[in-house]
Amino acid sequence: VQLQESGPGLVKPSQTLSLTCTVSGGSISSGGYYWTWIRQRPGKGLEWIGYIYHTGSTYYNPSLTSRIIISSDTSKNQFSLKLISVTAADTAVYYCARGDRVGLNNWFDPWGQGTQVTVSS
Amino acid sequence: DIQMTQSPSSLSASVGDRVTVTCRASQSISIYLNWYQQKPGKAPKLLIYAASTLQSAVPSRFSGSGSGTDFTLTISSLQREDFATYFCQQSYNIPYTFGQGTKLEIK
């Protein structure tokens, strides 16, 4: 399985960040995986944003839940992230990844290569 | 949120050395702890899941141990390609959280 992020690299403050992850080598509608967004902000480490399960159920980071929507398009084998009302604090490298789980343990593998998003006017 | 604290934040070592990185959780997380390796400009790569299970194709010089709040990642004999940043990640509670990273540098 391979994942590839796409979307604009520059977003203006207060606007909406929209990213898409295209999955190849496997179907996002096949069971058991959690299609995930993670970001890495400068000097802030890695932050789990949320994921969408193959059923369409979504789980978001509570710190971001009021601003994010994760959705999927099974016909295109893609899932997407929308983050509204962005500020400079949302500047980061955004990764998509496949989440897997055994019991309560949930890990992320593989990851996309990441895409830099800068919020600036 | 569960806070994950790694130590040290950076470490200098030589090829062939045995190194250990520690990750401490702010509350018990059982064995729901994963380790990743990240090289500059690249995405993180899963090394170990469930505290001690080696991901497929990861060299056996990597090992993980621990449960509850204290975990370790050990590299038994450092190779040049192991110089990278290592992160731990808990999945006991949402939001899943990561340690701040340990940068392993060549001495």
Interface residues (C-beta under 8 A of the other chain):
Chain A: G45 L46 E47 W48 Y59 N61 P62 S63 Y95 A97 R101 V102 L104 N105 N106 W107 F108 D109 P110 W111 G112 Q113 G114
Chain B: S30 I31 Y32 N34 Y36 K42 A43 P44 K45 L46 Y49 A50 Q55 F87 Q89 S91 Y92 I94 P95 Y96 T97 F98 G99 Q100 G101
